[in-house]
Amino acid sequence: MLQIPNLASVTVLAVLITTWVFPAQLAADDIVHDAEYYVLTAQNGERWATEDEEIDAKLAELREKHGQPPNIVYVLWDDTAFGSVGFPGLQKNFGYETPNLNRMAAEGINFTRMYTEPSCTPTRAALLTGRHPVRHGMGVVGMPHEFSGLRAEEITIAEVLSDAGYATAFCGKGHLGDIEESYLHNQGFDEALFTPMNQITSL
């Protein structure tokens, strides 16, 4: 059994572990993913690479046909069980059907894994940034007059899509803070019509 006699030894051990895990050649701008990313990549990497090639070919075909990339419509709402929309087989368990939304899902892409959270603000911030809330500080539900929010230096999907030539818009519940830099039109969206919370529409 390893015995650590004092705090100094713990510090030395931490430095040694840090040196082993994060070698000096790791560039500052390299992305260090969470563990699940590496597990899923090991399990699905080859299949994903093949699918990526197919998607790239389809996107090139659509761009050639229409002169622009396809539109992206993303709908987010809270407190929905997995399978409630887009999965007819699972909907049978719930006792209802949503044929129009199911068709939209069938014609689009289903993302069955994301950095989802049990509440509004963390989920929205995670979706926009692709990062766990613990990494960008948006881990609790935001309320108006809290004087905080998503920081300007965060890179959002709206900024990435804008760089790729898309026009971007946001409509609905923003819920990412009440400071100017957190407002959606300051987070990469060309147009934004939003409220701090859907329960407080008069603000």
N, C-alpha and C positions, 0 to 999 in steps of 0.2 A: 504494500500500500504506500502511495506517495504521501509524505508528510511535509507540510509547509510550516516551518518554524515561526516565521514572523512576516509582517507586512512587507518588508523590503524584499523578501523572497517572492512574495506574490507579485510584486511589481516587476521584478526581473523575469518571472515566469510569463507574465502578460506581455512583456516586451518581446521575449523569445517567440511566443505563439504568434504575436502580431507580425513578426519578421518572417515566420514560416508561411503564414496564411496570405499575407499581402507583400509579395516580393517587391523589391525596389523597381523592377522593370515594369510593374503595372502602371500604365500611364494614367494621369489624373482624369482624363476624359473617357477612359474605358467604362463601360456600363457594368456594374456588378449587380447581377440579378438575384432575386430571392431564390431559395432552394428549390421551390416547386418548378421554376422555369427549367432548371437543369435536369430535374427528374423527367418532366414532360418532354423535353428535347431528346433525351436519351431514349424514351419510349416511342416517340412519334417523329423524330427528326427527318428520317428518310421519306416518310409519307408526306410530311409537310412540305419538304423540298419539291416533291413531285406536284403537289397541289399548287404550290406557289408558281411553278412554271405554267401550269394550266390556267391559273388566274391571270398571270401576266399576258398570256396569249389572248385570252378573252378580252382583257382590257384594251390591248392593242387593236383587236378587231373592232371593238365598240368605238374607240377613238377614230379609227379609219372610217367607219361607217357614218358617224354622227359629227365628226370634227371636234369632239370634246370628250373628256372622260365622263363616265356615268355619274348621275346624281347620287348623293349619299343622304338618306333620310334616317335619322336615328330618333327613336321614341323611347323615353325613359319615364317610368313611373314607379312609385314606391309600393312596398308591402305586397308583392305579388309572388305567389309560390312558383317554384320551378315547374314548367310544363303548363302553366295556366293559359298561355298564349303561344301559338306556333307549333304545338305538338298535339295533333288530333287524337292520337292514341291515349295520351295522358289526360286529355280533357274528358274522356269518357269517365274517368274516376271522379271528376268534379261535377259531372252532370250537365255540362253545357258545351256549346261550340262557338267559335269565333271564325267563321269561314273566310271572311275578308282579310283579317289579320293573319290567319294561317297561310293564305295564298301569298301575302306579302312576304312572310317568312320563308316560304318555299322558293320564291323567286329571288330572294336575297341571300343573306348569310346569317346563320345562327351562331352566335358566340355563346357557348355554354359555360365558359370560364371567364371571369373577369375579377378585378379587385373590388368586389362588391362588399358593402358594409351593412350593418343592421339598421341604418338610419340615413336620413336624406343628405345632409351636407357632405359627410365622408364619401358616400357613393358617388355624388356628382363630381366632387374634386378628384376622386380616383379615376373616374371615367375620363375626365378632361385631361388629366396629366399622365395617366398610365402608371401612377405610383401609389403605394400604400399611404393612407393618411398619416401614419406615423412619420413619414418622410417629408411631408409638406405642411404638417401642423394643423390640418383640417379634420381632426378626429372626433369632434363633437358637433351636435346640431347647432347651427348658427341662429342667433336671434338678433333682430334689429337693435341698434344702439349698443352693440358690443364693441365697436371700434376696432375690429380686426377682420381678417379675411384672407383669401388666396393672394399670395404675394405676386408682385409684377414679374419677378424673375422666373417664375414657373413657366415651363414650356407646355402649351396646351395643344390639343389635337386641332383646334381652330387655326393656330399659328402654323402648324405643320401643313395643313391642307391649303392654307393661303399661299405658302411657299411653293406648293405644287400646282398653283394656278386656279384653285377653287374660289368661288365667292361663298362666304360663310354667313349664316344667320342663326340666331337663337331666339326661340319664342317659348315663354312659359316661366316656370319656377326656377329662379337662379340659385338662390340659397347658398351663396359662396362668400358671404360677408357683407359688411356695410361700409367698407372703406373704398375710396375711388378706384384704387388699382385692382380691386377684386371684381368690379363690375364687368359684365360680359363683353361690352364693347371695348374694354381695355385689356381683354384677355384673348384677343385675336379675332373676334367676330366682327365682320363688316357691319352687320346690323344686329341689334339686340333689343328685344322687348321682353322685359322680365320683371319679376317682383322679388323682394327679399325672401318672402315665404308665400305659399299659395293661400295661407290663411289670412294674410294681411295685404289684400290687394290695393287698399287705398294709399299705401305708402308709395 
